[in-house]
Amino acid sequence: MYALETPRLFIRPLAITDMEDIHRLHTDPLVVQSLFSGEPPSPQHTREKIELYVRDWRQNGFGFFGVILKGHCQAEREFVGRAGLRYFEDTADVEYGLCLFGHVAGRGIGPELGTAILRYAFEELGLERVVALIRPENERAVRAAEKIGFTHVEDRQYGDRVKGFYEVRPGPVRQRSQSGGPSRQAG
């Protein structure tokens, strides 16, 4: 498993010990509105999700990362979200997902994080394409996805709602961090 690092972020695979942070994240008002249609998940639902995230790493060699905003010292580090890759439903497609606390939205963390994860997807995992599903009304997520190279392919019906289906393929990375990109650390 890999840990990734950018000038502002430390990005490492999620673990069961992240349960409390993930539940706080999943019950953040912006997250509840954006991802959970206004209905916060129960602690049991969060536990099932984190067990799935950990299992994905074991089974696939990739999954969701915990995102830590660096501070001047260890005590100032802050868990700000999760992001990563997973197989999309029952397909060979790999989906990118991102979930950040509302209080860090609008600070450029999404594009910085997405750039690091897409670089990992293409350079380390050798993927030929990554997809994303975004509700059209989630304009912030659409803009963030487009900043890191995703393009809208089509709208698709998923259950009772329509979601935009996006893709990105290897190529020049659009979002550059201050140091020219993320570094990786074997873990």
Buried (B, 14 or more C-beta within 10 A) or exposed (E): BBBBBBEBBBBBBBEEEBBEBBBEBBBBEBBBBBBEEEEBBEEEEBBEBBEEBBEBBEEEEBBBBBBBBBEEEEEEEEBBBBBBBBBBEEEEBBBBBBBBBBEBBEEEBBBBBBBBBBBBBBEEBEBEEBBBBBBEEBEBBBEBBBBBBBEBEEEEEEEEEEBBBBBBEBEEBBBEBEEEBBEBEEE
